[in-house]
Amino acid sequence: MNPIRRPPSTLTIHQAAGNSPSLARLTELVRESNDRLKAIESLLPEALRPAVKAGPIEGESWCLLVSSNAAAAKIRQLLPLIRTHLVGKGWKVTSIRLKILITKK
């Protein structure tokens, strides 16, 4: 008689992250980056908000992903205000980088 084989149980991303310290850290950084973007959203002109996405955090440096050079130029002017706002909220941010997202058409 053949034993009944059960499919391997699947894990949610949160369960997998809990089982792996490096994945848990990555998940935490993604959450924190999204939290930072939410915290500065009111500082961005409403028309530019859809052009900005949360990017990676590397130590005390944060990256914003921007959809165009024009949007990056405007946001670059706001970086001192954004950094001051984040520091006031308790995040250690010494620099904010902008990276232009290149979309394929």
Stockholm file with secondary structure:
# STOCKHOLM 1.0

chainA/1-105         MNPIRRPPSTLTIHQAAGNSPSLARLTELVRESNDRLKAIESLLPEALRPAVKAGPIEGESWCLLVSSNAAAAKIRQLLPLIRTHLVGKGWKVTSIRLKILITKK
#=GR chainA/1-105 SS CCCCCCCCCCCCHHHHHHHCHHHHHHHHHHHHHHHHHHHHGGGSCGGGGGGEEEEEEETTEEEEEESCHHHHHHHHHHHHHHHHHHHHTTCCCSEEEEEECCCCC
#=GC SS_cons         CCCCCCCCCCCCHHHHHHHCHHHHHHHHHHHHHHHHHHHHGGGSCGGGGGGEEEEEEETTEEEEEESCHHHHHHHHHHHHHHHHHHHHTTCCCSEEEEEECCCCC
//
